[in-house]
């Protein structure tokens, strides 16, 4: 029985890893399909940007809804529902025949894109604060691997499926496949994943057999939003996801149209870069855990190093002559290792200062702020590219300026993070003392 109890959290991580991998494949696949989808609907860069902005706007609006529901109800069952929605909306995207309809159906895929706070909150109740960065880094490692899998499906599999499934274009057939996987994952999560009491992994509750159920509280959420660390987290989140969305939705078009890469060259160049990017999530999370054990500022310090070095190496890569493919590849690889350092550390920091019963909501608010800016990123980049006749100018302008701003915002967070973490630990210690007193009574 003990072995089963200890191994179950590993099973949960494995299931969520594959959920993230396949969901991100479906979500990010659209970037690699820019050329065939644009050809089908005769889209320019601005119209293409609107397709991606639509999904981001819908996702933004649904973050607070998902966050509230996760803190009130069973998180695993809601994650299964999100997976079901993923499958259904992707299927719809594969069958529509006009640009307005495609814009609407792709926008609807944003509903499930905002469902991650429940997953991260549930993981926080399986694993303690000293190792969460590594776990989040491992789960987020699946995101770029999903990007790579989507790239393979788009560049290699889609052309082979052209006209072979119900006489559909290759990109439509791929959407049918990834939508079906959403249905499969919904079944696995619904029957395989169980909820646990919120806060059970916190060190203050160690040794307590029963910690009881804590309930969502508007007052608790309001207190979290008052913490100054969260202000800086929100602001950096607003700016920090601009680069990710611009690179996701425009970089393949940039490589093909402005650097002259064909499908094979894109895959051979970006495949290794994306694998390095995936490793960066785990490395960033592990470094954050390591430094966090030595200073409460550790996660923020690692995040600030990541954004400034990512900006530097991306700038140098984009300035590399088209003919110098080796230098471009090396610089993009260096960009990739540092780009994701922030992500696992930001999530861990939010949970380091947030009570268990409002963690999904707090993270959802952070994502809401992020996407409020990110939703504009594809359209902004598309407008810049259209005006400058250059995707390179658009990518460089948006990415470098956003990351430099994030660096200074992280510096601001360093002044407050110690106090906010100690405040949470004191609140949890008080709760634990009350539970122990009740048990003795």
Buried (B, 14 or more C-beta within 10 A) or exposed (E): EEEEEEEBBEEBBEBBBBBBBBBBBBBBBBBBBBBBBBEBBEBEBBBBBBBBBBBBBBBBBBBBBBBBBBBBEBBBBBBBBBBBBBBBBBBBBBBBEEBEBBBBBBBBBBBBBBBBBBBBBBBBBBBBBEBBBBBBBBBBBBBBBBBBBBBBBBBEBBEEBBEEBEEBBBBBBBBBBBBEBBBEBBEBBBEBBEBBBBBBBBEBBEEBEEBBEBEBBEEBBEBBBEBBBBBBBBBBBBBBBBBBBBBBBBBBBBBBEBBEBEBEBBBEBBBBBBBBBBBBBBBBBBBBBBBBEEEBBBBBBBBBBBBBBBBBBBBBBBEBEEEEBEEBBBBBBBBBBBBBBBBBBBBBBBBBBBBBBBBBBBBBBBBBBBBBBBBBBBBBBBBBBBEEEBBBBBBBBBBBBBBBBBBBBBEBBBEBBBEBBEEBBEBBBEBBEEBEEEEEE
